[in-house]
């Protein structure tokens, strides 16, 4: 097996591990998949991985319920840098008023990965959101959504953002979605980074 293939497999396993450890609340193993000074951007968060993990620990203690399901990962390696793209789905359970609801959001984890001191770790994670749905958990429950709140956010993560903002989160309304200018810019900047000498 070639060294190039081994490195791609190592990076793919790293990315897959991130979601499992995050959903299981295995914080030490989650930390081992990222650089603490690296950055994470999602609907409700932008900052360092260490701050993200701290926020997740707080949410975990309050009973937050979400899972990440991942599909295949494509890895492009250039020296000690790599870009990993992974199809994923996020399932979030929450409440709108007293009604339990599930949000199912599909997208891509878009990661910059670096090799430092012989170890591959995620240095920057963005999400490109594709589409989502919101449904009551119990058949027969009725929910009423505010069109004004719903339309604040782009189609790719509109329902996820609705639930999160309804429950007090500050949600960025300008994140990358499939085919958006923001996603094209994200990919362009990542390719420039991958091929840069620094």
VENKAKA-V197182 format. One record per residue. PSI is psi in whole degrees, -180 to 180 (none if undefined). OMEGA is omega as a letter, one per 40 degrees, with the letter a starting at -180 (999 if undefined). Layout:
psi & omega
PSI & OMEGA
PSI & OMEGA
//
This chain:
psi & omega
133 & a
157 & i
-38 & i
-44 & i
-41 & i
-40 & a
-40 & i
-41 & i
-39 & i
-42 & i
-42 & i
-42 & i
-38 & i
-48 & a
-42 & i
-38 & a
-35 & a
-50 & a
-42 & a
-46 & a
-38 & i
-46 & a
-27 & i
-7 & a
28 & i
79 & a
-37 & i
-43 & i
-34 & i
-44 & i
-31 & a
-6 & i
-9 & a
165 & i
129 & a
-33 & a
0 & i
173 & a
149 & i
132 & i
125 & i
-175 & a
-45 & a
1 & a
142 & i
122 & a
-161 & a
159 & i
-37 & a
-42 & i
-36 & i
-46 & a
-39 & i
-43 & i
-39 & i
-38 & i
-42 & i
-46 & a
-39 & i
-45 & a
-27 & i
2 & i
16 & i
139 & a
109 & i
149 & i
151 & i
126 & i
128 & a
142 & i
-149 & a
156 & i
132 & i
130 & a
133 & i
118 & a
138 & i
97 & a
-119 & a
19 & i
154 & i
154 & i
130 & i
128 & i
128 & a
123 & i
140 & a
161 & i
140 & i
130 & i
118 & a
130 & i
134 & i
-164 & i
141 & i
111 & a
-121 & a
6 & a
119 & i
134 & a
157 & i
137 & i
132 & i
115 & a
132 & a
142 & i
-155 & a
130 & i
127 & a
104 & a
138 & i
127 & a
139 & a
149 & i
114 & i
132 & a
37 & i
3 & a
130 & i
132 & i
156 & i
127 & a
-25 & i
129 & i
129 & i
163 & i
133 & i
115 & a
138 & a
-61 & a
162 & i
165 & i
159 & i
127 & a
149 & i
146 & i
-41 & a
127 & i
132 & i
-20 & i
141 & i
140 & i
148 & i
119 & a
144 & i
119 & i
-37 & a
-46 & i
-43 & a
-42 & a
0 & i
-21 & a
152 & a
160 & a
-34 & a
-31 & a
31 & a
-46 & a
-37 & i
-47 & i
-36 & i
-52 & a
-45 & a
-44 & a
-35 & i
-35 & a
18 & i
-5 & a
149 & i
113 & a
130 & i
122 & a
6 & a
31 & i
160 & a
138 & i
164 & a
130 & i
8 & i
160 & i
-36 & a
-39 & i
-37 & i
-40 & i
-41 & i
-46 & a
-39 & i
-48 & a
-36 & i
-40 & i
-38 & i
-42 & i
-44 & a
-37 & a
-2 & i
159 & a
-25 & a
none & 999
//
